[in-house]
Amino acid sequence: MSDLNEKLAKLKVQATSQLNECGVTNIDDATLDKLVGNLRLIVDNKDALLVSGSDDSELETVRKNFVVKKLGIDDKDKGAAAVKAVADKMSGIRMKNRAAFYYMVQKELS
């Protein structure tokens, strides 16, 4: 297994663990794999792999770059509410895994 694949596998394990910690038990592996794969370009940047749930500018960036650009949901209030709901659900986790955060936002909006 290549170094990149090992890092992505570790990221997925961490995401799965955080999802389970937040009560998500029926995880769609294909969706999570896609989200983890989309993070392959930033896998070496630890800060970029984490989401700060208490930073409003970061949450707005998640809304713009993930909810609007990736999911195609232009309703600002709906997107912001989903991002905030996930930040609240993950509030007990200090270092929020971006793949887990995105997974929960996507499920919140579906």
N, C-alpha and C positions, 0 to 999 in steps of 0.2 A: 504494500500500500504506500502511495506517495505521501510526502509530508503534507501536502495540501489536503489530500483525502483524510489523513489522520486528524488534522485540525478541524475539518468539517464534521467528521464523525464525533469528535469530542464536543463540538458546538451543538450537535443534535442531541447527544446524551444530556447535556446541560439543559437544553430547551425542554426536553421531555420531562426531566426532573422538576423544573420550575412549573411546567404545566400541571403535573400531578400535584405539586404543592398547592396550586391554586384551585384544585378540585376538578381539573379537566382530565377525565380518564379515558374517554373514547377518542383517542387521537388519530386523525387521518394522516397516515404516514406519507402518502403522496403529497399532500399539501405541505406538511412540515419539511419534507425533502426538498421541495421546490423553494421554499423560503430560505432554507439553509444554503442551498445552491446559489441563490441570488446574492448571498453575502460572501461569496468566494473571493471577491476582489478586495474585501476589507478584513479578511480573516486574520491578518497579522496586526491589525490595529485594535488593540483591546478596548480603547475608549469608544471606537465606532461600533463595536459589537454590543455595547450596553446602551440602555435607554434610561435617562434620568426622569423618573416619574414626577419629581417635584419641580422640574424646570419647565416653566410655561413655554419658553421659546423652543425647547426640544420637542415638546408635545405638539406644538404647532408645525414644526418641521416634519414630524411623523405624519401629521394629518395631510400636509401638502405633498410630501414625497411618496408616501405609501398609499394613503386613502384616496387621494385625488389621482396621482400619476399611475399607480399600479392597479388600484381597484376600480378606478374610474367613477368614484362617487364624488360629485361636485357639491352636494348639499353640505355647506360649511358646518351648520349646527349639528347635523346628524353625525358627521365625521368627528367633530370635536367632542361630542358626547360619548362616542364609542371609545376614542382614545383616552378620555378622562376616566371612563368606567373601568377600562383595563388598568390604567395607572392605579386606580383605587384598589382593584382586586389584587394587584401585585405589590401593594404598598409594604407588605411584610418582607419582601425580598429586596435586599440592599442593592445587589448588582443584577439588574433585570436584563436577561438575555434578549437580544433584539429579535431573534427568530421566534421565541416564545411570545414576546410582546406582539409582534406582527400577526402571529397565528391567532391570538386571542382577539385582536382588533378585527381581523377578517371574519372570525366566527361571530363576533358581536354584531357585525353588519349584515350577516347573511340571514 
